[in-house]
Each structure stands twice: as C-alpha cells, then as structure tokens.
C-alpha cells in the first residue's frame, strides 16, 4: 500500500489545489444545470411534493406561487453558481457563494424526514428509500462539498489578510 501511495503522490493532479478547483467547478456546473431546470413547467410540477413538505421552504408557495417559487429557486441557484464561479478569482465572493450553497443544501436535506412516500413500504419502510428520498440524498454530500469550499475560501481570505497585515507592519 505504501508503494501505491508513493506512486500516486507523483501525479501532479493529486498535489496542490487541483481537488479544490475541481470541486468548485463541479458545484458551478451543478448550480447551472439545476438552476436551468427551474425555469420550466415540468420542473415546477415535479418539485411540488418537495417544496410543500420542506420545513425551511414550504412558505415559498403561499408567497410566490408554484411557478414563482421555482423561478426564485432557479435565480438563487444561478446566483450561488455565479458567486462560486467568481470565487476562482475572488475568495470573498466564493465565501458568499459557498454560504448560499450551504443554506440551499440544508434546506433541501431537511425535506428528507418529511417526504411523503419517501420510504418504500414494500421493503419495510425506513431505511429503504424511494426515488424521492434518493434524489435528496445527494444534497447531503453537496452540503459537505459546500462546507469544504467555505472552509477553503475562509482560510485563503484569512491567510491573505494576515499577509497584507504583515507586509503593512514591515512597511511601517
């Protein structure tokens, strides 16, 4: 196993920031595509059981209506994706995008316990998921990815601030 680790350590892609950039790019693509879907009637109808049972997002239907709620979500997803994309160059914007992503995936993950017909009764119920809960399970991983990006961007902004402060003190 040690020789495998030494062999893999030679790959440039496994060193440096490649993983960080790959994760960021993946999240941008996810928000782009999921946000795009929200502009269509088929998606508005498909999201009714999710939004109406979401403890953090159920309020959107009374406020915006079915189509307005999905448009709101689509705009939010595109905004978070744009901020994450901007985070390639501006870590402070990346922090805002990662915070938005965290909130987004917390909101969707909290639907899991409340999803009607979310657990397959024919298989004994929990933990046998139906496709509705299975669709939401990815959001647990995407939440973890969002926390990773948030942590990385906060650390990079803090390090940059420390460098600036140190350089300022040296110049004074």
N, C-alpha and C positions, 0 to 999 in steps of 0.2 A: 504494500500500500504506500510506503514511503517513496518508492521509486515512481509510482504513478503520480503522486503529489509533486515530486520534483520535476517530472516530465511536463505536467500541466502548468506548473509555475513558469515555464519558459514561454508560454503563449502570451503575447502582448495583450490580447483581449481580456485575459484573466488578471491583468495587473492594471493599476491606475484607476481611472474613472469610467471605464467602458460600461460597467454594470449600472452605474448611476445615470449615464446618458441613455442607455438602452431602456431602463425603467421609465425615465422621463419621456422619451419618445413614444414608448408604448402607451403611456397614460394619455398623451396628447391624441394619439390615434383613437383610443377608446372613447374619449370625450367627443372627438369629432364625429365618429360614426354613431354613437348612441344619441348625441345631440341632434344629428341629422334626422334620425327616425322620428323624433318628437314632432316634426312639422307635418306629419301625415295622419289621416283619419284612422287608418288601420292600427297605428301605434296608440293613438288616443283611446281607442276601444280596448285594446289589449291591456292597457295599464289600469283600467277601472278597478279590478279586484286588488291591485297592489296599492294604488294611491288611497282608495277608500278605506283600506284596513291599516294604513301606515300611521302609527301613533304620533309621528312627528310631521306628517304631510297631509293628513286627512282633511285639514282645513282648506286646502287649495281648491277643492271642488266648489264649496259654497262661495269662495272669494272670486275665483276666476272662471268657473265652469269647466266642463270636461276638456274642451279644446284649449282654453286659456291656460289650464294647469299644465298640459303637456307642452305648450309653447313656452311657458315660464321655465319648465324644466329644461327644455331644449336650449333656451337662451342661457340659462345658468351653466349647463354643461359646456356650451361653446365658450362662455366666459372663462370657466375654470381651465378648459383646454388651452385657450389663448394665453392665460396667465402662466400656465405650466410651460408652454412653448417659449414665452418671453423669459422664463426662468433659466433658459440656456445661457442668456446673456446678463440678466438682471435677477440676482438671487432674491432680492426683496419682493419682486413680483412673483417669483417662484414660491415664496413663502405664502403669499396670499392665495395663489392657485392651489397649493397643497392643503391649506386650511379649508378652502372651499370643497376640495375633493374629500377631505376627511369628513366634513359635515354631510356631504352627499351620500357617502357610503355608510355613515352611521344611520342616516335617515332610512336608507333602503334596507340595511341589515335588521333594523328593529321591526320590520314588517314580518320577518320570518315566523315568530311565535303566533302572530295574529292572522296568518294567511288561511282563508277558508279552503278546505280540501287540500291543504299543504302536505298532509301526511297520508300515505297510502293505507287506507283502512283494510284493503285486501291483503296487505302484508303485515298487519298488526299495528299500523299507525307508526308513531314516532319510534325509531329514527328513520323509517322507510319514507323517503321523500317522494313527492310527486314532482312533475316538471316545474311547477310554480315555485316551490321552495328551492329546487335545484338551481333554477335561474338566479335566485337571490344569493345563493351560497358563494358565488364568485365575488360578491361585494365584500365579503369578509377578507378575502385575500387582497382585493383592491384597496380596502381600508388600510391594511398593513403596508401596502406599497405607498399609499399616500402619507402615512406616518414616516416611512423611510425617507421619502423626498422632503418632507417637512424638516426632519432631523438634519438631513444633509445640508439643506439650504440655510437653516438657522446656524449651524456650525460654521458654514462658509461665510455668512454675513458677520458672525461674531469674530471669526479669525481676521477677516478683512478690517473690521473696526479696530481690533487690537493692533494690527499692523499700522494702520493710519495713526492711531494714538501714539504708538511707539515712535514712529517717524516724526510726528509733530513734536514730541518731547525732545528728541535728538536735535531737531532744528532750532528749538527754543533756547 
